[in-house]
Amino acid sequence: MLRSFDGVEPTVADSAYVDGRAVVVGDVTVGPEASVWPGAVLRGDNGPIVLREGANVQDNATLHETVEIGPYATVGHNAIVHHATVGRRGTVGMGAVVLDDAEVGDRSIVGANATVTEGTTIPDGSLAVGTPAEVIAEVDGDGWATAGDRYVEYARNHAATSEVLERGTIRPEGTVRPEE
């Protein structure tokens, strides 16, 4: 759902994918080939939210206040990014939290369920885990850094092949019968 707030409407690039079950409110920019997945909430009512080209915000993630997600960066399922920045091809793992004025560097990974506390900088190419998140290793290779590319393809496929089905009941053979 796209919703205006205080006269400001979200801006979504033609090549972007925003699932119908996502909530995108106010001063939000979804760049080319970026994607926002079911249950995600991007609430731009107290500062702009910007998803750069190819960035993806996965299921049930929450972004609020001033947030920038860099090109081809990933915000994983159930993650929270609040008034913070994620760099180019950075990854915020599932259930992780990135708090006010924190910066996640280019090609860095915040591990699942980690908490990046206020004002913390995770340097480029680092793996940070724990609560509070601490850098434990350098990231080598492109494994996680290519997640953004995969999500561009997933989004294209969803946009081309998904359709909203009528509410109904499922028959034993798997077909849907509309409710009477």
C-alpha positions in Angstrom: 0.0 0.0 0.0 1.3 3.4 -0.9 0.0 6.3 1.2 0.7 10.0 1.4 1.5 11.7 4.6 1.1 15.5 5.2 0.8 16.0 1.5 3.9 14.0 0.6 3.6 10.9 -1.6 6.1 8.1 -2.0 8.0 8.1 -5.3 8.5 4.7 -6.8 10.6 4.1 -10.0 8.8 2.3 -12.8 11.2 -0.6 -12.6 10.9 -1.0 -8.8 8.7 -3.7 -7.2 6.6 -2.9 -4.1 4.5 -5.8 -3.0 0.8 -5.0 -2.3 1.2 -6.1 1.3 4.0 -3.7 2.0 3.2 -0.3 3.6 5.1 2.7 2.1 4.1 6.0 3.7 5.1 9.6 3.0 8.6 10.8 2.1 9.9 7.5 0.6 11.8 7.1 -2.6 12.1 3.6 -4.1 14.8 3.7 -6.8 15.1 1.7 -10.0 15.0 -2.1 -9.6 14.7 -1.7 -5.8 12.2 -4.0 -4.1 10.0 -3.9 -1.0 8.5 -7.2 0.1 5.3 -8.4 1.9 4.8 -6.9 5.4 7.6 -4.4 5.2 6.9 -0.9 6.5 8.7 2.1 5.3 7.3 5.1 7.2 8.6 8.4 5.9 6.7 10.6 8.3 9.7 12.0 10.2 12.4 12.2 7.7 13.1 10.8 4.2 13.7 7.1 3.4 15.7 6.4 0.2 16.2 3.0 -1.4 18.9 3.3 -4.0 19.0 1.3 -7.2 18.6 -2.5 -6.7 18.2 -2.2 -2.9 15.8 -4.6 -1.2 13.8 -4.5 2.0 12.5 -8.0 2.8 9.4 -9.3 4.5 8.3 -7.6 7.7 11.3 -5.3 7.9 10.8 -1.8 9.3 12.5 1.5 8.2 11.7 4.7 10.0 13.0 8.3 10.2 15.8 9.3 8.0 17.2 6.2 6.3 19.3 5.5 3.3 19.8 2.0 1.9 22.6 2.0 -0.6 22.7 0.5 -4.1 22.1 -3.3 -4.1 22.0 -3.4 -0.3 19.8 -5.9 1.6 17.7 -5.4 4.7 16.7 -8.9 5.8 13.4 -10.3 7.1 12.2 -8.7 10.3 15.1 -6.3 10.5 14.8 -2.7 11.8 16.7 0.3 10.4 16.0 3.5 12.3 17.6 6.8 11.3 20.6 5.1 9.9 22.6 4.3 6.7 23.4 1.1 5.0 26.2 1.3 2.3 26.5 -0.1 -1.2 25.9 -3.9 -1.2 25.7 -3.9 2.6 23.5 -6.5 4.3 21.4 -6.2 7.5 20.7 -9.7 8.6 17.4 -11.2 9.6 16.0 -9.7 12.8 19.0 -7.3 13.2 18.5 -3.8 14.4 20.4 -0.7 13.2 19.8 2.3 15.5 20.0 6.1 15.2 23.0 7.6 13.4 24.7 4.3 12.8 26.4 3.5 9.5 26.8 0.1 8.0 29.7 0.3 5.4 29.8 -0.8 1.8 29.8 -4.7 1.5 29.5 -5.1 5.3 27.3 -7.6 7.0 25.3 -7.1 10.2 24.6 -10.7 11.4 21.2 -12.0 12.2 19.7 -10.7 15.4 22.6 -8.3 16.0 22.1 -4.8 17.3 24.1 -1.9 15.9 23.9 0.7 18.6 23.4 4.4 18.2 26.3 6.2 16.5 28.2 3.1 15.6 30.1 2.8 12.3 30.7 -0.7 10.9 33.6 -0.2 8.5 33.5 -1.3 4.8 33.9 -5.0 4.2 33.3 -6.1 7.8 31.2 -8.7 9.6 29.5 -7.5 12.8 27.6 -9.7 15.2 26.2 -9.7 18.7 24.5 -7.2 20.9 25.9 -4.7 20.8 27.3 -5.6 17.4 31.1 -5.9 17.2 33.2 -6.4 14.2 34.7 -10.0 14.2 36.0 -10.4 10.7 36.7 -8.9 7.4 34.3 -10.1 4.6 36.1 -11.5 1.6 34.5 -12.6 -1.6 31.2 -11.5 -3.1 28.8 -14.1 -1.7 26.6 -11.8 0.4 27.3 -8.7 -1.7 25.5 -10.3 -4.6 22.2 -10.7 -2.7 21.0 -7.4 -4.2 21.4 -8.8 -7.7 19.4 -11.9 -6.8 16.6 -9.8 -5.4 16.4 -7.7 -8.6 15.7 -10.9 -10.4 13.3 -12.2 -7.8 11.4 -8.9 -8.0 11.2 -9.0 -11.8 9.8 -12.6 -11.6 7.2 -11.6 -9.0 6.2 -8.6 -11.0 5.8 -10.7 -14.1 4.1 -13.8 -12.7 2.3 -13.0 -9.4 -1.4 -12.3 -9.2 -3.7 -11.7 -6.3 -6.1 -14.6 -5.9 -9.6 -14.2 -4.8 -10.4 -15.0 -1.2 -11.6 -18.5 -1.0 -11.3 -21.9 0.3 -8.8 -24.5 -0.8 -10.1 -27.7 -2.2 -8.3 -31.0 -1.4 -6.9 -31.1 -4.9 -5.3 -27.7 -4.3 -7.5 -25.4 -6.4 -9.2 -22.3 -4.9 -12.9 -22.0 -4.7 -14.3 -18.5 -4.0 -16.3 -18.3 -0.7 -20.0 -18.2 -1.1 
